Amino acid sequence: MNDRAAVATPNDVKASSGGLEQRLGLFDSTMIVAGIMIGSGIFIVSAEIARDTGGSGWLLAVWGLAGVMTILGALSYAELAAMMPHAGGQYVYLREAYHPLVAFLFG
């Protein structure tokens, strides 16, 4: 018996089911993770911030400030990635900026 014939491929699943494709792509997986993170965190974090700041206006200001800080962080990482196009991410950035021991301890 041929081992190859016993293994179902995605094409076999798609052709035999006759319904929806049973696969997740990069976009699908990203949207699921984003939905889980936003769905679980936005209610808890918003309630805590509203409790600490005392009003909805301050809540929106804190969310806006956090958004600006996130964009600045993303732009910083983009700049570092353009300057040092090596595999390793933060490990490479810390190794080049400080010392290999610092990068090792971070990792």
CNS distance restraints for C-alpha pairs under 8 A (distance, minus, plus):
assign (resid   2 and name CA) (resid   6 and name CA) 7.25 0.50 0.50
assign (resid   3 and name CA) (resid   7 and name CA) 7.04 0.50 0.50
assign (resid   8 and name CA) (resid  12 and name CA) 5.94 0.50 0.50
assign (resid   8 and name CA) (resid  13 and name CA) 6.93 0.50 0.50
assign (resid   9 and name CA) (resid  13 and name CA) 6.54 0.50 0.50
assign (resid  10 and name CA) (resid  14 and name CA) 6.18 0.50 0.50
assign (resid  10 and name CA) (resid  22 and name CA) 7.96 0.50 0.50
assign (resid  10 and name CA) (resid  23 and name CA) 7.87 0.50 0.50
assign (resid  11 and name CA) (resid  15 and name CA) 6.09 0.50 0.50
assign (resid  12 and name CA) (resid  16 and name CA) 5.94 0.50 0.50
assign (resid  13 and name CA) (resid  17 and name CA) 5.96 0.50 0.50
assign (resid  13 and name CA) (resid  21 and name CA) 7.71 0.50 0.50
assign (resid  13 and name CA) (resid  22 and name CA) 7.32 0.50 0.50
assign (resid  14 and name CA) (resid  18 and name CA) 6.67 0.50 0.50
assign (resid  14 and name CA) (resid  19 and name CA) 7.63 0.50 0.50
assign (resid  14 and name CA) (resid  20 and name CA) 7.61 0.50 0.50
assign (resid  14 and name CA) (resid  21 and name CA) 5.54 0.50 0.50
assign (resid  14 and name CA) (resid  22 and name CA) 7.08 0.50 0.50
assign (resid  24 and name CA) (resid  28 and name CA) 5.64 0.50 0.50
assign (resid  24 and name CA) (resid  29 and name CA) 6.23 0.50 0.50
assign (resid  25 and name CA) (resid  29 and name CA) 6.17 0.50 0.50
assign (resid  26 and name CA) (resid  30 and name CA) 6.07 0.50 0.50
assign (resid  27 and name CA) (resid  31 and name CA) 6.15 0.50 0.50
assign (resid  28 and name CA) (resid  32 and name CA) 6.27 0.50 0.50
assign (resid  29 and name CA) (resid  33 and name CA) 6.33 0.50 0.50
assign (resid  30 and name CA) (resid  34 and name CA) 6.11 0.50 0.50
assign (resid  31 and name CA) (resid  35 and name CA) 5.94 0.50 0.50
assign (resid  32 and name CA) (resid  36 and name CA) 6.23 0.50 0.50
assign (resid  33 and name CA) (resid  37 and name CA) 6.20 0.50 0.50
assign (resid  34 and name CA) (resid  38 and name CA) 6.00 0.50 0.50
assign (resid  35 and name CA) (resid  39 and name CA) 5.55 0.50 0.50
assign (resid  36 and name CA) (resid  40 and name CA) 5.99 0.50 0.50
assign (resid  37 and name CA) (resid  41 and name CA) 5.95 0.50 0.50
assign (resid  38 and name CA) (resid  42 and name CA) 5.49 0.50 0.50
assign (resid  39 and name CA) (resid  43 and name CA) 7.48 0.50 0.50
assign (resid  40 and name CA) (resid  44 and name CA) 7.31 0.50 0.50
assign (resid  41 and name CA) (resid  45 and name CA) 5.90 0.50 0.50
assign (resid  42 and name CA) (resid  46 and name CA) 5.83 0.50 0.50
assign (resid  43 and name CA) (resid  47 and name CA) 6.18 0.50 0.50
assign (resid  44 and name CA) (resid  48 and name CA) 6.43 0.50 0.50
assign (resid  45 and name CA) (resid  49 and name CA) 6.16 0.50 0.50
assign (resid  46 and name CA) (resid  50 and name CA) 6.02 0.50 0.50
assign (resid  46 and name CA) (resid  59 and name CA) 7.21 0.50 0.50
assign (resid  47 and name CA) (resid  51 and name CA) 6.11 0.50 0.50
assign (resid  48 and name CA) (resid  52 and name CA) 6.17 0.50 0.50
assign (resid  49 and name CA) (resid  53 and name CA) 5.94 0.50 0.50
assign (resid  49 and name CA) (resid  59 and name CA) 6.07 0.50 0.50
assign (resid  49 and name CA) (resid  62 and name CA) 7.94 0.50 0.50
assign (resid  50 and name CA) (resid  54 and name CA) 5.55 0.50 0.50
assign (resid  50 and name CA) (resid  55 and name CA) 5.69 0.50 0.50
assign (resid  50 and name CA) (resid  56 and name CA) 6.26 0.50 0.50
assign (resid  50 and name CA) (resid  58 and name CA) 7.53 0.50 0.50
assign (resid  50 and name CA) (resid  59 and name CA) 5.57 0.50 0.50
assign (resid  51 and name CA) (resid  55 and name CA) 7.65 0.50 0.50
assign (resid  53 and name CA) (resid  58 and name CA) 6.03 0.50 0.50
assign (resid  53 and name CA) (resid  59 and name CA) 6.75 0.50 0.50
assign (resid  54 and name CA) (resid  58 and name CA) 7.32 0.50 0.50
assign (resid  55 and name CA) (resid  59 and name CA) 6.37 0.50 0.50
assign (resid  56 and name CA) (resid  60 and name CA) 6.29 0.50 0.50
assign (resid  57 and name CA) (resid  61 and name CA) 6.32 0.50 0.50
assign (resid  58 and name CA) (resid  62 and name CA) 6.11 0.50 0.50
assign (resid  59 and name CA) (resid  63 and name CA) 6.27 0.50 0.50
assign (resid  60 and name CA) (resid  64 and name CA) 6.06 0.50 0.50
assign (resid  61 and name CA) (resid  65 and name CA) 6.13 0.50 0.50
assign (resid  62 and name CA) (resid  66 and name CA) 6.09 0.50 0.50
assign (resid  63 and name CA) (resid  67 and name CA) 6.14 0.50 0.50
assign (resid  64 and name CA) (resid  68 and name CA) 6.30 0.50 0.50
assign (resid  65 and name CA) (resid  69 and name CA) 6.20 0.50 0.50
assign (resid  66 and name CA) (resid  70 and name CA) 6.09 0.50 0.50
assign (resid  67 and name CA) (resid  71 and name CA) 6.24 0.50 0.50
assign (resid  68 and name CA) (resid  72 and name CA) 6.22 0.50 0.50
assign (resid  69 and name CA) (resid  73 and name CA) 6.15 0.50 0.50
assign (resid  70 and name CA) (resid  74 and name CA) 6.17 0.50 0.50
assign (resid  71 and name CA) (resid  75 and name CA) 6.13 0.50 0.50
assign (resid  72 and name CA) (resid  76 and name CA) 6.12 0.50 0.50
assign (resid  73 and name CA) (resid  77 and name CA) 6.31 0.50 0.50
assign (resid  74 and name CA) (resid  78 and name CA) 6.16 0.50 0.50
assign (resid  75 and name CA) (resid  79 and name CA) 6.16 0.50 0.50
assign (resid  76 and name CA) (resid  80 and name CA) 6.24 0.50 0.50
assign (resid  77 and name CA) (resid  81 and name CA) 6.01 0.50 0.50
assign (resid  78 and name CA) (resid  82 and name CA) 6.19 0.50 0.50
assign (resid  79 and name CA) (resid  83 and name CA) 6.21 0.50 0.50
assign (resid  80 and name CA) (resid  84 and name CA) 6.00 0.50 0.50
assign (resid  80 and name CA) (resid  93 and name CA) 7.15 0.50 0.50
assign (resid  81 and name CA) (resid  85 and name CA) 5.34 0.50 0.50
assign (resid  81 and name CA) (resid  86 and name CA) 7.70 0.50 0.50
assign (resid  81 and name CA) (resid  89 and name CA) 7.56 0.50 0.50
assign (resid  84 and name CA) (resid  92 and name CA) 7.85 0.50 0.50
assign (resid  84 and name CA) (resid  93 and name CA) 7.58 0.50 0.50
assign (resid  86 and name CA) (resid  92 and name CA) 7.26 0.50 0.50
assign (resid  87 and name CA) (resid  92 and name CA) 7.55 0.50 0.50
assign (resid  88 and name CA) (resid  92 and name CA) 5.43 0.50 0.50
assign (resid  89 and name CA) (resid  93 and name CA) 6.55 0.50 0.50
assign (resid  90 and name CA) (resid  94 and name CA) 6.02 0.50 0.50
assign (resid  90 and name CA) (resid 103 and name CA) 7.71 0.50 0.50
assign (resid  91 and name CA) (resid  95 and name CA) 6.01 0.50 0.50
assign (resid  91 and name CA) (resid 103 and name CA) 4.97 0.50 0.50
assign (resid  91 and name CA) (resid 104 and name CA) 7.18 0.50 0.50
assign (resid  91 and name CA) (resid 106 and name CA) 7.24 0.50 0.50
assign (resid  91 and name CA) (resid 107 and name CA) 6.52 0.50 0.50
assign (resid  92 and name CA) (resid  96 and name CA) 6.08 0.50 0.50
assign (resid  92 and name CA) (resid 103 and name CA) 7.21 0.50 0.50
assign (resid  93 and name CA) (resid  97 and name CA) 6.02 0.50 0.50
assign (resid  93 and name CA) (resid 103 and name CA) 7.95 0.50 0.50
assign (resid  94 and name CA) (resid  98 and name CA) 5.64 0.50 0.50
assign (resid  94 and name CA) (resid  99 and name CA) 6.83 0.50 0.50
assign (resid  94 and name CA) (resid 100 and name CA) 7.40 0.50 0.50
assign (resid  94 and name CA) (resid 102 and name CA) 6.62 0.50 0.50
assign (resid  94 and name CA) (resid 103 and name CA) 5.03 0.50 0.50
assign (resid  95 and name CA) (resid  99 and name CA) 4.88 0.50 0.50
assign (resid  95 and name CA) (resid 100 and name CA) 4.53 0.50 0.50
assign (resid  95 and name CA) (resid 101 and name CA) 7.54 0.50 0.50
assign (resid  95 and name CA) (resid 102 and name CA) 6.75 0.50 0.50
assign (resid  95 and name CA) (resid 103 and name CA) 5.02 0.50 0.50
assign (resid  96 and name CA) (resid 100 and name CA) 7.57 0.50 0.50
assign (resid  98 and name CA) (resid 102 and name CA) 6.67 0.50 0.50
assign (resid  98 and name CA) (resid 103 and name CA) 7.88 0.50 0.50
assign (resid  99 and name CA) (resid 103 and name CA) 6.64 0.50 0.50
assign (resid 100 and name CA) (resid 104 and name CA) 6.08 0.50 0.50
assign (resid 101 and name CA) (resid 105 and name CA) 6.10 0.50 0.50
assign (resid 102 and name CA) (resid 106 and name CA) 6.17 0.50 0.50
assign (resid 103 and name CA) (resid 107 and name CA) 6.19 0.50 0.50
